[in-house]
Amino acid sequence: MLRKLIHILFLPCSKATMLMEKRNANAISPKEDWQLSMHLKICKWCRAYEEKLKILDDILKRKLSRKEKTEINEADIQDFKNKVLEKLDI
């Protein structure tokens, strides 16, 4: 009950994940940073999401630093979409 109330008062998970993504892209305001840090102290799911986000971000940065030319064609994109939809069972 208390955790639900804190989620409502401080920050819902949907907003917290958006702020994590925004923080990776560029700086967030001090207020948003405080709200996010308070949310992360009480929400184990968002802390886990943040850890995974950091891992993925590191992988992408390493990949981009190698400056490999990777071509992605429409067939690859559609294949990826189909696999995601299949896993979601839609």
Phi and psi in radians as a Rosetta constraint file:
Dihedral C 1 N 2 CA 2 C 2 CIRCULARHARMONIC -1.122 0.35
Dihedral N 2 CA 2 C 2 N 3 CIRCULARHARMONIC -0.703 0.35
Dihedral C 2 N 3 CA 3 C 3 CIRCULARHARMONIC -1.108 0.35
Dihedral N 3 CA 3 C 3 N 4 CIRCULARHARMONIC -0.707 0.35
Dihedral C 3 N 4 CA 4 C 4 CIRCULARHARMONIC -1.079 0.35
Dihedral N 4 CA 4 C 4 N 5 CIRCULARHARMONIC -0.747 0.35
Dihedral C 4 N 5 CA 5 C 5 CIRCULARHARMONIC -1.108 0.35
Dihedral N 5 CA 5 C 5 N 6 CIRCULARHARMONIC -0.752 0.35
Dihedral C 5 N 6 CA 6 C 6 CIRCULARHARMONIC -1.127 0.35
Dihedral N 6 CA 6 C 6 N 7 CIRCULARHARMONIC -0.690 0.35
Dihedral C 6 N 7 CA 7 C 7 CIRCULARHARMONIC -1.051 0.35
Dihedral N 7 CA 7 C 7 N 8 CIRCULARHARMONIC -0.706 0.35
Dihedral C 7 N 8 CA 8 C 8 CIRCULARHARMONIC -1.228 0.35
Dihedral N 8 CA 8 C 8 N 9 CIRCULARHARMONIC -0.771 0.35
Dihedral C 8 N 9 CA 9 C 9 CIRCULARHARMONIC -1.245 0.35
Dihedral N 9 CA 9 C 9 N 10 CIRCULARHARMONIC -0.766 0.35
Dihedral C 9 N 10 CA 10 C 10 CIRCULARHARMONIC -1.497 0.35
Dihedral N 10 CA 10 C 10 N 11 CIRCULARHARMONIC -1.072 0.35
Dihedral C 10 N 11 CA 11 C 11 CIRCULARHARMONIC -2.988 0.35
Dihedral N 11 CA 11 C 11 N 12 CIRCULARHARMONIC 2.258 0.35
Dihedral C 11 N 12 CA 12 C 12 CIRCULARHARMONIC -1.314 0.35
Dihedral N 12 CA 12 C 12 N 13 CIRCULARHARMONIC 2.781 0.35
Dihedral C 12 N 13 CA 13 C 13 CIRCULARHARMONIC -1.021 0.35
Dihedral N 13 CA 13 C 13 N 14 CIRCULARHARMONIC -0.675 0.35
Dihedral C 13 N 14 CA 14 C 14 CIRCULARHARMONIC -1.071 0.35
Dihedral N 14 CA 14 C 14 N 15 CIRCULARHARMONIC -0.703 0.35
Dihedral C 14 N 15 CA 15 C 15 CIRCULARHARMONIC -1.258 0.35
Dihedral N 15 CA 15 C 15 N 16 CIRCULARHARMONIC -0.642 0.35
Dihedral C 15 N 16 CA 16 C 16 CIRCULARHARMONIC -1.098 0.35
Dihedral N 16 CA 16 C 16 N 17 CIRCULARHARMONIC -0.782 0.35
Dihedral C 16 N 17 CA 17 C 17 CIRCULARHARMONIC -1.154 0.35
Dihedral N 17 CA 17 C 17 N 18 CIRCULARHARMONIC -0.636 0.35
Dihedral C 17 N 18 CA 18 C 18 CIRCULARHARMONIC -1.106 0.35
Dihedral N 18 CA 18 C 18 N 19 CIRCULARHARMONIC -0.710 0.35
Dihedral C 18 N 19 CA 19 C 19 CIRCULARHARMONIC -1.175 0.35
Dihedral N 19 CA 19 C 19 N 20 CIRCULARHARMONIC -0.604 0.35
Dihedral C 19 N 20 CA 20 C 20 CIRCULARHARMONIC -1.100 0.35
Dihedral N 20 CA 20 C 20 N 21 CIRCULARHARMONIC -0.762 0.35
Dihedral C 20 N 21 CA 21 C 21 CIRCULARHARMONIC -1.130 0.35
Dihedral N 21 CA 21 C 21 N 22 CIRCULARHARMONIC -0.747 0.35
Dihedral C 21 N 22 CA 22 C 22 CIRCULARHARMONIC -1.109 0.35
Dihedral N 22 CA 22 C 22 N 23 CIRCULARHARMONIC -0.694 0.35
Dihedral C 22 N 23 CA 23 C 23 CIRCULARHARMONIC -1.115 0.35
Dihedral N 23 CA 23 C 23 N 24 CIRCULARHARMONIC -0.624 0.35
Dihedral C 23 N 24 CA 24 C 24 CIRCULARHARMONIC -1.212 0.35
Dihedral N 24 CA 24 C 24 N 25 CIRCULARHARMONIC -0.594 0.35
Dihedral C 24 N 25 CA 25 C 25 CIRCULARHARMONIC -1.347 0.35
Dihedral N 25 CA 25 C 25 N 26 CIRCULARHARMONIC -0.732 0.35
Dihedral C 25 N 26 CA 26 C 26 CIRCULARHARMONIC -2.827 0.35
Dihedral N 26 CA 26 C 26 N 27 CIRCULARHARMONIC -3.120 0.35
Dihedral C 26 N 27 CA 27 C 27 CIRCULARHARMONIC -1.264 0.35
Dihedral N 27 CA 27 C 27 N 28 CIRCULARHARMONIC 2.597 0.35
Dihedral C 27 N 28 CA 28 C 28 CIRCULARHARMONIC -1.908 0.35
Dihedral N 28 CA 28 C 28 N 29 CIRCULARHARMONIC 2.849 0.35
Dihedral C 28 N 29 CA 29 C 29 CIRCULARHARMONIC -1.207 0.35
Dihedral N 29 CA 29 C 29 N 30 CIRCULARHARMONIC 2.770 0.35
Dihedral C 29 N 30 CA 30 C 30 CIRCULARHARMONIC -1.020 0.35
Dihedral N 30 CA 30 C 30 N 31 CIRCULARHARMONIC -0.639 0.35
Dihedral C 30 N 31 CA 31 C 31 CIRCULARHARMONIC -1.110 0.35
Dihedral N 31 CA 31 C 31 N 32 CIRCULARHARMONIC -0.813 0.35
Dihedral C 31 N 32 CA 32 C 32 CIRCULARHARMONIC -1.110 0.35
Dihedral N 32 CA 32 C 32 N 33 CIRCULARHARMONIC -0.678 0.35
Dihedral C 32 N 33 CA 33 C 33 CIRCULARHARMONIC -1.097 0.35
Dihedral N 33 CA 33 C 33 N 34 CIRCULARHARMONIC -0.747 0.35
Dihedral C 33 N 34 CA 34 C 34 CIRCULARHARMONIC -1.124 0.35
Dihedral N 34 CA 34 C 34 N 35 CIRCULARHARMONIC -0.801 0.35
Dihedral C 34 N 35 CA 35 C 35 CIRCULARHARMONIC -1.041 0.35
Dihedral N 35 CA 35 C 35 N 36 CIRCULARHARMONIC -0.761 0.35
Dihedral C 35 N 36 CA 36 C 36 CIRCULARHARMONIC -1.138 0.35
Dihedral N 36 CA 36 C 36 N 37 CIRCULARHARMONIC -0.752 0.35
Dihedral C 36 N 37 CA 37 C 37 CIRCULARHARMONIC -1.124 0.35
Dihedral N 37 CA 37 C 37 N 38 CIRCULARHARMONIC -0.658 0.35
Dihedral C 37 N 38 CA 38 C 38 CIRCULARHARMONIC -1.137 0.35
Dihedral N 38 CA 38 C 38 N 39 CIRCULARHARMONIC -0.729 0.35
Dihedral C 38 N 39 CA 39 C 39 CIRCULARHARMONIC -1.112 0.35
Dihedral N 39 CA 39 C 39 N 40 CIRCULARHARMONIC -0.763 0.35
Dihedral C 39 N 40 CA 40 C 40 CIRCULARHARMONIC -1.151 0.35
Dihedral N 40 CA 40 C 40 N 41 CIRCULARHARMONIC -0.438 0.35
Dihedral C 40 N 41 CA 41 C 41 CIRCULARHARMONIC -1.220 0.35
Dihedral N 41 CA 41 C 41 N 42 CIRCULARHARMONIC -0.463 0.35
Dihedral C 41 N 42 CA 42 C 42 CIRCULARHARMONIC -1.894 0.35
Dihedral N 42 CA 42 C 42 N 43 CIRCULARHARMONIC -0.248 0.35
Dihedral C 42 N 43 CA 43 C 43 CIRCULARHARMONIC -1.980 0.35
Dihedral N 43 CA 43 C 43 N 44 CIRCULARHARMONIC 1.856 0.35
Dihedral C 43 N 44 CA 44 C 44 CIRCULARHARMONIC -1.206 0.35
Dihedral N 44 CA 44 C 44 N 45 CIRCULARHARMONIC -0.497 0.35
Dihedral C 44 N 45 CA 45 C 45 CIRCULARHARMONIC -1.214 0.35
Dihedral N 45 CA 45 C 45 N 46 CIRCULARHARMONIC -0.719 0.35
Dihedral C 45 N 46 CA 46 C 46 CIRCULARHARMONIC -1.264 0.35
Dihedral N 46 CA 46 C 46 N 47 CIRCULARHARMONIC -0.551 0.35
Dihedral C 46 N 47 CA 47 C 47 CIRCULARHARMONIC -1.115 0.35
Dihedral N 47 CA 47 C 47 N 48 CIRCULARHARMONIC -0.717 0.35
Dihedral C 47 N 48 CA 48 C 48 CIRCULARHARMONIC -1.130 0.35
Dihedral N 48 CA 48 C 48 N 49 CIRCULARHARMONIC -0.712 0.35
Dihedral C 48 N 49 CA 49 C 49 CIRCULARHARMONIC -1.078 0.35
Dihedral N 49 CA 49 C 49 N 50 CIRCULARHARMONIC -0.724 0.35
Dihedral C 49 N 50 CA 50 C 50 CIRCULARHARMONIC -1.100 0.35
Dihedral N 50 CA 50 C 50 N 51 CIRCULARHARMONIC -0.714 0.35
Dihedral C 50 N 51 CA 51 C 51 CIRCULARHARMONIC -1.085 0.35
Dihedral N 51 CA 51 C 51 N 52 CIRCULARHARMONIC -0.780 0.35
Dihedral C 51 N 52 CA 52 C 52 CIRCULARHARMONIC -1.142 0.35
Dihedral N 52 CA 52 C 52 N 53 CIRCULARHARMONIC -0.663 0.35
Dihedral C 52 N 53 CA 53 C 53 CIRCULARHARMONIC -1.086 0.35
Dihedral N 53 CA 53 C 53 N 54 CIRCULARHARMONIC -0.713 0.35
Dihedral C 53 N 54 CA 54 C 54 CIRCULARHARMONIC -1.129 0.35
Dihedral N 54 CA 54 C 54 N 55 CIRCULARHARMONIC -0.726 0.35
Dihedral C 54 N 55 CA 55 C 55 CIRCULARHARMONIC -1.091 0.35
Dihedral N 55 CA 55 C 55 N 56 CIRCULARHARMONIC -0.839 0.35
Dihedral C 55 N 56 CA 56 C 56 CIRCULARHARMONIC -1.093 0.35
Dihedral N 56 CA 56 C 56 N 57 CIRCULARHARMONIC -0.696 0.35
Dihedral C 56 N 57 CA 57 C 57 CIRCULARHARMONIC -1.101 0.35
Dihedral N 57 CA 57 C 57 N 58 CIRCULARHARMONIC -0.743 0.35
Dihedral C 57 N 58 CA 58 C 58 CIRCULARHARMONIC -1.091 0.35
Dihedral N 58 CA 58 C 58 N 59 CIRCULARHARMONIC -0.743 0.35
Dihedral C 58 N 59 CA 59 C 59 CIRCULARHARMONIC -1.080 0.35
Dihedral N 59 CA 59 C 59 N 60 CIRCULARHARMONIC -0.797 0.35
Dihedral C 59 N 60 CA 60 C 60 CIRCULARHARMONIC -1.127 0.35
Dihedral N 60 CA 60 C 60 N 61 CIRCULARHARMONIC -0.695 0.35
Dihedral C 60 N 61 CA 61 C 61 CIRCULARHARMONIC -1.110 0.35
Dihedral N 61 CA 61 C 61 N 62 CIRCULARHARMONIC -0.718 0.35
Dihedral C 61 N 62 CA 62 C 62 CIRCULARHARMONIC -1.126 0.35
Dihedral N 62 CA 62 C 62 N 63 CIRCULARHARMONIC -0.711 0.35
Dihedral C 62 N 63 CA 63 C 63 CIRCULARHARMONIC -1.119 0.35
Dihedral N 63 CA 63 C 63 N 64 CIRCULARHARMONIC -0.764 0.35
Dihedral C 63 N 64 CA 64 C 64 CIRCULARHARMONIC -1.241 0.35
Dihedral N 64 CA 64 C 64 N 65 CIRCULARHARMONIC -0.524 0.35
Dihedral C 64 N 65 CA 65 C 65 CIRCULARHARMONIC -1.215 0.35
Dihedral N 65 CA 65 C 65 N 66 CIRCULARHARMONIC -0.431 0.35
Dihedral C 65 N 66 CA 66 C 66 CIRCULARHARMONIC -1.314 0.35
Dihedral N 66 CA 66 C 66 N 67 CIRCULARHARMONIC -0.263 0.35
Dihedral C 66 N 67 CA 67 C 67 CIRCULARHARMONIC 0.940 0.35
Dihedral N 67 CA 67 C 67 N 68 CIRCULARHARMONIC 0.744 0.35
Dihedral C 67 N 68 CA 68 C 68 CIRCULARHARMONIC -1.365 0.35
Dihedral N 68 CA 68 C 68 N 69 CIRCULARHARMONIC 2.432 0.35
Dihedral C 68 N 69 CA 69 C 69 CIRCULARHARMONIC -1.470 0.35
Dihedral N 69 CA 69 C 69 N 70 CIRCULARHARMONIC 1.953 0.35
Dihedral C 69 N 70 CA 70 C 70 CIRCULARHARMONIC -2.077 0.35
Dihedral N 70 CA 70 C 70 N 71 CIRCULARHARMONIC 2.090 0.35
Dihedral C 70 N 71 CA 71 C 71 CIRCULARHARMONIC -1.657 0.35
Dihedral N 71 CA 71 C 71 N 72 CIRCULARHARMONIC 2.297 0.35
Dihedral C 71 N 72 CA 72 C 72 CIRCULARHARMONIC -2.042 0.35
Dihedral N 72 CA 72 C 72 N 73 CIRCULARHARMONIC 2.099 0.35
Dihedral C 72 N 73 CA 73 C 73 CIRCULARHARMONIC -1.772 0.35
Dihedral N 73 CA 73 C 73 N 74 CIRCULARHARMONIC 2.993 0.35
Dihedral C 73 N 74 CA 74 C 74 CIRCULARHARMONIC -1.069 0.35
Dihedral N 74 CA 74 C 74 N 75 CIRCULARHARMONIC -0.608 0.35
Dihedral C 74 N 75 CA 75 C 75 CIRCULARHARMONIC -1.125 0.35
Dihedral N 75 CA 75 C 75 N 76 CIRCULARHARMONIC -0.700 0.35
Dihedral C 75 N 76 CA 76 C 76 CIRCULARHARMONIC -1.119 0.35
Dihedral N 76 CA 76 C 76 N 77 CIRCULARHARMONIC -0.741 0.35
Dihedral C 76 N 77 CA 77 C 77 CIRCULARHARMONIC -1.106 0.35
Dihedral N 77 CA 77 C 77 N 78 CIRCULARHARMONIC -0.797 0.35
Dihedral C 77 N 78 CA 78 C 78 CIRCULARHARMONIC -1.135 0.35
Dihedral N 78 CA 78 C 78 N 79 CIRCULARHARMONIC -0.683 0.35
Dihedral C 78 N 79 CA 79 C 79 CIRCULARHARMONIC -1.083 0.35
Dihedral N 79 CA 79 C 79 N 80 CIRCULARHARMONIC -0.740 0.35
Dihedral C 79 N 80 CA 80 C 80 CIRCULARHARMONIC -1.090 0.35
Dihedral N 80 CA 80 C 80 N 81 CIRCULARHARMONIC -0.780 0.35
Dihedral C 80 N 81 CA 81 C 81 CIRCULARHARMONIC -1.047 0.35
Dihedral N 81 CA 81 C 81 N 82 CIRCULARHARMONIC -0.762 0.35
Dihedral C 81 N 82 CA 82 C 82 CIRCULARHARMONIC -1.100 0.35
Dihedral N 82 CA 82 C 82 N 83 CIRCULARHARMONIC -0.700 0.35
Dihedral C 82 N 83 CA 83 C 83 CIRCULARHARMONIC -1.143 0.35
Dihedral N 83 CA 83 C 83 N 84 CIRCULARHARMONIC -0.701 0.35
Dihedral C 83 N 84 CA 84 C 84 CIRCULARHARMONIC -1.134 0.35
Dihedral N 84 CA 84 C 84 N 85 CIRCULARHARMONIC -0.805 0.35
Dihedral C 84 N 85 CA 85 C 85 CIRCULARHARMONIC -1.093 0.35
Dihedral N 85 CA 85 C 85 N 86 CIRCULARHARMONIC -0.637 0.35
Dihedral C 85 N 86 CA 86 C 86 CIRCULARHARMONIC -1.145 0.35
Dihedral N 86 CA 86 C 86 N 87 CIRCULARHARMONIC -0.720 0.35
Dihedral C 86 N 87 CA 87 C 87 CIRCULARHARMONIC -1.219 0.35
Dihedral N 87 CA 87 C 87 N 88 CIRCULARHARMONIC -0.565 0.35
Dihedral C 87 N 88 CA 88 C 88 CIRCULARHARMONIC -1.364 0.35
Dihedral N 88 CA 88 C 88 N 89 CIRCULARHARMONIC -0.216 0.35
Dihedral C 88 N 89 CA 89 C 89 CIRCULARHARMONIC 1.097 0.35
Dihedral N 89 CA 89 C 89 N 90 CIRCULARHARMONIC 0.838 0.35
